[in-house]
Amino acid sequence: MNICIYGGSFNPPHKMHKKIVDKMLQEDIDKVIIVPTGNAYNKLGLIDIKHRISMLELVFKGTQSVQISDFEDKSQQIFTYQTYMHFKEIYPQDKIFIVMGSDNIKTIKSWKNADYLIKNCNFLVFLRNNDDPIDILQHTGGANIIFKKDVGECSSSKIRKFLSNNKSIDRFVKTDVIEYIKKHNLYGEIYED
């Protein structure tokens, strides 16, 4: 089985996250495990992981072969290599990929236990901003990477900025997620069309 570990803050999760997962499942990926970053990551503006998991469940409700994991919901920061090792222990016979954008893979050598990741992991990388695969391979020192064309541009930080400026986020975020954000007042006011 081919399994993708898709980590990130998902703060909030948006339609592009869903498009990326759908693209993986349409090709040769059998299962996607979505792993939101834990609260201990200490990123400015990061809302509680419980809310992010609840919103992810709304985004992926009914999507076959998707699991939302609370593995990083710990009191200490969990690093990518630890997440990979955890799931490799659960699925020892399967091929596991770590999913990320090309902007992230270029910094992998600065990550905790980067040598372990580069040597042991498979990466599924979505190319962004006309990034060159050859340049990325040089940055990573020959990691095992499969490149995919990016499915479009959207970011959680852009959505939070829209919310802080009372702009509509309807085109980026599913309606039930917007309702959840309103109900729990997660990012302040939401502009009504």
CORKA-V310580 format. One record per pair of residues at least 4 apart in sequence whose ideal C-beta (glycine too) atoms are under 8 Angstrom apart, sorted by the first residue. I is the first residue (numbers start at 1). J is the second residue. If there is no record, write none. Layout:
BEGIN
I|J + I|J
END
This chain:
BEGIN
1|30 + 1|31 + 1|91 + 1|93 + 1|94 + 1|95 + 2|28 + 2|29 + 2|30 + 2|31 + 2|94 + 2|95 + 2|97 + 3|29 + 3|30 + 3|31 + 3|32 + 3|33 + 3|87 + 3|91 + 3|94 + 3|95 + 3|96 + 3|97 + 4|24 + 4|29 + 4|31 + 4|32 + 4|33 + 4|96 + 4|97 + 4|98 + 4|99 + 4|124 + 5|33 + 5|35 + 5|83 + 5|84 + 5|87 + 5|96 + 5|97 + 5|98 + 5|99 + 6|17 + 6|20 + 6|21 + 6|24 + 6|32 + 6|33 + 6|34 + 6|35 + 6|99 + 7|34 + 7|35 + 7|36 + 7|37 + 7|72 + 7|80 + 7|83 + 7|98 + 7|99 + 7|100 + 8|17 + 8|36 + 8|37 + 9|36 + 9|37 + 9|41 + 9|43 + 9|46 + 9|52 + 9|156 + 10|17 + 10|34 + 10|36 + 10|37 + 10|52 + 10|55 + 10|56 + 10|156 + 11|43 + 11|45 + 11|46 + 11|47 + 11|52 + 11|156 + 11|160 + 12|47 + 12|52 + 12|55 + 12|156 + 12|159 + 12|160 + 12|173 + 12|177 + 12|181 + 12|186 + 12|187 + 13|17 + 13|18 + 13|52 + 13|55 + 13|56 + 13|59 + 13|156 + 13|173 + 13|177 + 14|18 + 14|59 + 14|154 + 14|156 + 14|159 + 14|172 + 14|173 + 14|177 + 15|19 + 15|154 + 15|171 + 15|172 + 15|173 + 15|174 + 16|20 + 16|151 + 16|152 + 16|153 + 16|154 + 16|172 + 17|21 + 17|34 + 17|59 + 18|22 + 18|59 + 18|60 + 18|63 + 18|174 + 19|23 + 19|151 + 19|152 + 20|24 + 20|99 + 20|126 + 20|151 + 21|25 + 21|32 + 21|34 + 21|60 + 21|63 + 21|66 + 22|26 + 22|63 + 23|27 + 23|148 + 23|151 + 24|29 + 24|32 + 24|99 + 24|124 + 25|29 + 25|32 + 25|63 + 25|64 + 25|65 + 25|66 + 29|65 + 29|97 + 29|124 + 30|65 + 31|65 + 31|66 + 31|67 + 32|65 + 32|66 + 32|67 + 32|99 + 33|66 + 33|67 + 33|69 + 33|87 + 34|56 + 34|60 + 34|66 + 34|67 + 34|68 + 34|69 + 35|69 + 35|71 + 35|72 + 35|83 + 36|49 + 36|52 + 36|53 + 36|56 + 36|68 + 36|70 + 36|72 + 37|41 + 37|43 + 37|46 + 37|49 + 37|72 + 38|49 + 38|72 + 38|73 + 38|74 + 38|77 + 38|78 + 39|46 + 39|48 + 39|49 + 39|73 + 40|74 + 40|75 + 40|76 + 40|77 + 40|78 + 41|46 + 41|72 + 41|77 + 42|46 + 42|77 + 45|160 + 47|51 + 47|52 + 47|186 + 47|187 + 48|52 + 49|53 + 49|70 + 49|72 + 49|73 + 50|54 + 50|73 + 51|55 + 51|180 + 51|184 + 51|186 + 52|56 + 53|57 + 53|68 + 53|70 + 53|73 + 54|58 + 54|180 + 55|59 + 55|177 + 55|180 + 55|181 + 56|60 + 56|68 + 57|61 + 57|68 + 58|174 + 58|176 + 58|177 + 58|180 + 59|174 + 59|177 + 60|66 + 60|68 + 71|78 + 71|83 + 71|86 + 71|87 + 72|78 + 72|83 + 74|78 + 78|82 + 78|83 + 79|83 + 79|111 + 79|112 + 79|113 + 80|84 + 80|98 + 80|111 + 80|112 + 80|117 + 81|85 + 81|111 + 81|112 + 81|113 + 81|116 + 81|117 + 82|86 + 83|87 + 84|88 + 84|96 + 84|98 + 84|117 + 84|120 + 84|121 + 85|89 + 86|90 + 87|91 + 87|96 + 88|92 + 88|96 + 91|96 + 95|122 + 96|121 + 96|122 + 97|121 + 97|122 + 97|123 + 97|124 + 97|146 + 98|117 + 98|121 + 98|122 + 98|123 + 98|124 + 99|123 + 99|124 + 99|125 + 99|126 + 100|104 + 100|105 + 100|123 + 100|124 + 100|125 + 100|126 + 101|105 + 101|125 + 101|126 + 101|128 + 101|150 + 102|106 + 102|125 + 102|126 + 102|127 + 102|128 + 102|129 + 102|131 + 102|136 + 102|147 + 102|150 + 103|107 + 103|128 + 103|129 + 103|131 + 104|108 + 105|123 + 105|125 + 105|136 + 105|139 + 105|140 + 105|143 + 105|145 + 106|131 + 106|136 + 106|139 + 106|140 + 107|111 + 108|114 + 108|117 + 108|118 + 108|139 + 108|140 + 108|143 + 109|114 + 109|118 + 109|139 + 109|140 + 109|141 + 110|114 + 111|117 + 113|117 + 114|118 + 115|119 + 116|120 + 117|121 + 117|143 + 118|140 + 118|141 + 118|142 + 118|143 + 121|143 + 121|144 + 122|144 + 122|145 + 122|146 + 123|140 + 123|143 + 123|144 + 123|145 + 123|146 + 124|145 + 124|146 + 124|148 + 125|136 + 125|145 + 125|146 + 125|147 + 125|148 + 126|147 + 126|148 + 126|149 + 126|150 + 126|151 + 127|131 + 127|133 + 127|147 + 127|148 + 127|149 + 127|150 + 128|150 + 128|153 + 131|135 + 131|136 + 132|136 + 133|137 + 133|145 + 133|147 + 134|138 + 135|139 + 136|140 + 136|145 + 136|147 + 137|142 + 137|143 + 137|145 + 140|145 + 154|158 + 154|159 + 154|172 + 155|159 + 156|160 + 157|161 + 158|162 + 158|172 + 159|163 + 159|169 + 159|172 + 159|173 + 160|164 + 160|187 + 161|165 + 162|167 + 162|168 + 162|169 + 162|172 + 162|191 + 163|167 + 163|169 + 163|181 + 163|187 + 163|188 + 163|189 + 163|190 + 164|187 + 164|188 + 166|189 + 166|190 + 166|191 + 167|191 + 168|190 + 168|191 + 168|192 + 168|193 + 169|173 + 169|178 + 169|190 + 170|175 + 170|178 + 170|193 + 173|177 + 173|178 + 173|181 + 174|178 + 175|179 + 176|180 + 177|181 + 178|182 + 178|190 + 179|183 + 180|184 + 180|186 + 181|185 + 181|186 + 181|187 + 181|190 + 182|190
END
